[in-house]
Amino acid sequence: MGESKLAQYTSEEMIRRFSELVDAIVVVDKTTDRYRTVISRGIFTELFDEEGDYKELIQTLLIHLNTTSEKLPESYQAFLPNFGTFTDKYSRRLKLVINEGEAAHIVQMMVYPMADEEAYMLIIDELDPDENESENQTYRKVETIEKTFLFSMYIDLVEDSTGSLNISEISEEAVQAELKYSDWRNMIVNAIGQEDQALFMERSDPEYLKKMFTPGSTSSFDCLMQNLDGVYIWVKLIFSRIETGDPADYKYVFMVQNIHEEATAMFSSLKKLGEMALTDSLTGVYNRGKIETSAKNAVKDFAESESKDPISMMIIDIDYFKAINDELGHAVGDKTLKQFARIITDNCKDEKADIGRWGGEEFVIVLYGKTRDEATELAEKLRAKVADFTMLYGKKITCSIGVAEAREGDSFEDIFNRMDKALYKAKSAGRNKVMAG
């Protein structure tokens, strides 16, 4: 007799038919949500108790990561409340991991709602090793797809229903789950990154979907979303309206695509481009635009703060730099600027400071939390380090430094003029000097 007729049998009749043919038979009482193990062989002796909670059994069989026995994070379990509710015969192959680190067991599960009984019959059988290896090869082939599309489902707005729920890390097959779309939407939003939750609720609103989507149209947006390990990753949320031929139909496919690798690579590139826009390409310190912005912001913050934490600045000029270019060439001049910048940055690494090339052989340092005297002391240290250093081409150089501290009521121009005049005094005094203004 065909399988389509089996659900007409009672549980006792089903047990007699399958007791010698399969590895496990479980009877579920739908009224109490309890199960009773009738037969268990092999791996199922470890998985099933003689009696137990049906929801816990379903979690063991269905609601776990596809390649481990780890349970789903709470945000995902919340919108799967009807896993294990079956209105008709149901069959699926499952991956079960008994001991972490060991190969998964491939099993076939068949569920039969019993005739005239408030019960299900679960008939479960482990596949033999050859079938198991064949299944493992198939899983490996679709691994890329699994990692790309995390989640998909069918939505009917007229019926306020969902269907064909597929979470690739749980199973390659659609999962039996009956859930109202309105309920699902209010639950899954908790898995979305907080900054994007309002946007998700707007874009997933039934009235928005009806108004904005013509049959066959698709729209998407990117956001952070928890994956099944509880980690937030970048995903693309995709809504697509199905073409049914009936304009009164509002049926959609919803998909979540994993774009984390591509997104992080893009953000990394954007960060590098941003840094390039702020960095002097030769020396690696800030460029003129960035260091000037930092200096102006520092003066503005000082003026607006109540604590008046000190802000100091210094301008540094390489002595006789034109002669280096004229006598040794611009290539040596460029090497000098790079080594000079490295000496400054290496000796300021423990300071709260912004360092930038002002132009040519001049550099500006903005020092946070340092008085004029403390800045002068640091400037003296930098001057000495430069004078003691032998350049790659075997020569030594010196520098002159002007220092100034922000005062009450100062503009950026005020403090810059004081340190620029101090630099002029240092150069006029014979160079290789530090002066404070």
Secondary structure, DSSP 8 states (H G I E B T S, - for coil): --GGGGGGS-HHHHHHHHTTT-SEEEEEETTTTEEEEEEE-TTHHHH--SEEEHHHHHHHHTSB-TTSS-B--HHHHTT-TTTT--SS-EEEEEEE-SSTTS--EEEEEEEEE-TTSSEEEEEEEE--HHHHHHHHHHHHHTHHHHHHEEEEEEEETTTTEEEEEEETTT-SS-B----BHHHHHHHHGGGB-GGGHHHHHHHT-HHHHHHH--TT-EEEEEEEEE-TTS-EEEEEEEEEE---S-TT--EEEEEEEE-HHHHHHHHHHHHHHHHHHHB-TTTSSB-HHHHHHHHHHHHHHHHH-SS---EEEEEEEETTHHHHHHHH-HHHHHHHHHHHHHHHHHTTTTS-EEEEEEETTEEEEEEES--HHHHHHHHHHHHHHHHH-B-TTS-B--EEEEEEE--TT--HHHHHHHHHHHHHHHHHTTSS-EEE-
